[in-house]
């Protein structure tokens, strides 16, 4: 859940960018969401609550462990606490991913 949804602020399409960013983050971080020590499904309720609280209250999200610097920059922009700092739409997000040096993934061409 994007922070603005939890905080009952106005939200729009950048909320979907946040959701896609969380998925990429997990894939690039050993199946761990931000602020988790263990995989999400293995985490206890206290760990989930602490991690959720930190994320939706704007604590700086650490870089994903297995992502390059370029990919981390893209992911962390998608996960910006302020919606206006995220990619404005899915196309801009995709274009950023396509621009990663050496990107050869067929679905990103």
C-alpha positions in Angstrom: 0.0 0.0 0.0 1.3 3.4 -0.9 1.7 5.9 2.0 -1.0 8.2 0.7 -3.6 5.4 0.7 -2.9 4.6 4.3 -2.9 8.3 5.2 -6.2 8.8 3.5 -4.7 11.5 1.3 -5.8 12.0 -2.3 -4.2 9.5 -4.6 -4.1 8.6 -8.3 -2.0 6.8 -10.9 1.3 7.3 -9.1 -0.1 4.9 -6.5 0.2 2.2 -9.1 3.8 3.3 -9.8 4.4 2.8 -6.1 2.9 -0.7 -6.2 5.1 -1.7 -9.2 8.1 -0.3 -7.4 7.4 -2.5 -4.4 7.3 -5.6 -6.6 10.6 -4.7 -8.2 12.1 -3.9 -4.8 11.1 -7.4 -3.5 12.5 -9.1 -6.6 15.8 -7.2 -6.2 16.0 -7.7 -2.5 15.8 -11.4 -1.9 12.0 -11.4 -1.6 12.1 -8.9 1.3 10.1 -5.7 1.4 11.6 -2.5 2.7 12.6 -2.7 6.4 12.1 -6.5 6.7 14.8 -8.8 8.0 13.1 -11.9 6.8 10.9 -12.7 3.8 7.5 -11.2 4.0 5.6 -14.6 4.4 8.0 -15.7 7.1 7.9 -12.4 9.1 5.9 -12.3 12.3 3.2 -9.7 13.0 5.5 -7.4 15.0 8.1 -7.2 12.1 5.3 -6.6 9.6 3.8 -3.8 11.7 7.2 -2.1 12.3 8.2 -2.3 8.6 4.8 -1.0 7.5 4.9 1.9 10.0 8.4 2.9 8.8 7.4 2.8 5.2 4.1 4.7 5.3 5.6 7.4 7.6 8.3 8.4 5.1 11.4 6.8 6.4 14.0 6.6 3.7 13.8 3.2 2.0 17.2 1.4 1.9 18.6 0.3 -1.5 17.6 -3.2 -2.7 20.4 -5.6 -2.0 20.7 -7.2 -5.4 20.0 -4.2 -7.7 22.6 -2.1 -9.6 22.9 1.5 -8.7 20.9 2.5 -11.8 18.1 0.0 -11.0 18.0 1.1 -7.3 17.6 4.8 -8.4 14.7 3.8 -10.5 13.1 1.7 -7.9 13.6 4.2 -5.1 12.1 7.0 -7.3 9.0 4.8 -7.8 8.8 4.4 -4.0 9.1 8.1 -3.2 7.1 9.0 -0.2 5.7 12.1 -2.0 3.6 11.0 -5.0 4.7 14.0 -7.1 8.4 12.8 -6.9 7.5 9.4 -8.5 7.3 8.7 -12.2 4.2 10.6 -13.6 2.9 7.5 -15.4 3.7 3.9 -16.3 5.3 4.9 -19.6 7.9 7.1 -17.9 8.6 4.3 -15.5 9.1 1.8 -18.4 11.3 4.2 -20.3 13.5 4.6 -17.2 13.8 0.8 -17.0 14.6 0.5 -20.7 17.4 3.1 -20.2 19.4 0.9 -17.8 22.8 0.4 -19.3 23.1 -3.1 -20.9 19.4 -3.8 -20.5 18.6 -6.8 -22.7 15.4 -8.0 -21.1 13.0 -8.8 -24.0 9.9 -7.3 -22.3 11.7 -4.0 -21.8 12.8 -3.5 -25.4 
